[in-house]
Amino acid sequence: MSQLNKMEQEVVYLSAVNELLQSMVNYELITLGGEGERQSIQFKTMTHQQFFFIALVDFLSMTDEKALVPSTPYLRALRSITEAPCFEKNGSVLDLKKAVDAFTKWLHVEIAVELWLPSIILEVEIRVPRYLVLKIVGNLSKHNSLRSVGVAEELQRLIRKAGPAVELYQAMLVQEEIYDILHDDVCAYHASTIAEFLNTLSWGIQNYLMPEYSRSFTPNIDGSSLYGFKYPPALEHQYAKICYWNLMNQVRSAPIFKPFTVMENLKGRY
């Protein structure tokens, strides 16, 4: 059972989500090009692209069971917040709800991917939901074959579902070949769209919390340039208070990128 009350849990989740989002959508990692509704992103290096998908798989995974809040995927935590928000004022949560719903729907779309696997002389078309593609790529970006047997088992299941029977060792052998296809083709193609979703989530959180920030922000303490925040009465746990302070500072800074829309020709495949 969590040590934190409902508002404290929400603050902890939102602070953690904002940190993750900022680690993926920032000027150190990506550049944004284009005009109007014809935007796209470029990673500065292949290493930056790999880091993006490593961080993304963390965002799509469960929070730690030993944390002070119930273990749940971050996106599900956001959905729960939008269903019963603690800081909602005059519809301020609506943008966040739309962003969560849209990204969740996109992630669960099943796509077809053609695989040519020369190491086991196999050509096959697998069908796989996008979220699983992203998890496979993120995990293979940080683990070699001996640390990713679970991924190999997932690949074995996907290939068998398409028809051919493969042994586990064969699935381990083809991990690099499958990674090249999923990372360099599928995920690279969708990177701009994913960045748009993540940035929209950031702005959804920003718009949701602006009324609370306006209530809480206290400028010019004792006539100085120092500022502070007024904690809501329901916040009692010290960890939640620190997360609240961080969260309000995140709102004060605003998301790194302004809202943007990715060009349509980066949304038609896979």
PEWOWO-V512905 format. One record per backbone hydrogen bond with DSSP energy under -1.0 kcal/mol. NH is the residue of the N-H (numbers start at 1). CO is the residue of the C=O. If there is no record, write none. Layout:
NH;CO
NH;CO
//
This chain:
9;5
10;6
11;7
12;8
13;9
14;10
15;11
16;12
17;13
18;14
19;15
20;16
21;17
22;18
23;19
25;21
30;26
31;42
33;40
38;35
39;261
40;33
42;31
44;29
49;45
50;46
51;47
52;48
53;49
54;50
55;51
56;52
57;53
58;54
59;55
60;56
61;58
63;72
67;64
74;61
77;73
78;74
79;75
80;76
81;77
82;78
83;79
84;80
94;91
97;93
98;94
99;95
100;96
101;97
102;98
103;99
104;100
105;101
106;102
107;103
108;104
109;106
111;128
113;126
115;124
117;122
120;117
122;117
124;115
126;113
128;111
130;109
131;107
133;129
134;130
135;131
136;132
137;133
138;134
139;135
140;136
141;137
143;139
147;144
152;148
153;149
154;150
155;151
156;152
157;153
158;154
159;155
160;156
161;157
162;158
163;160
171;167
172;168
173;169
174;170
178;174
179;175
180;176
181;177
182;178
183;179
184;180
185;181
186;181
187;182
188;183
189;185
190;186
191;187
194;190
195;191
196;192
197;193
198;194
199;195
200;196
201;197
202;198
203;199
204;200
205;201
206;202
207;203
208;204
209;205
210;206
213;209
214;210
215;211
216;212
217;213
218;228
221;226
223;220
224;221
228;218
230;216
235;232
241;237
242;238
243;239
244;240
245;241
246;242
247;243
248;244
249;245
250;246
251;247
252;248
253;249
254;250
263;39
266;263
267;264
//
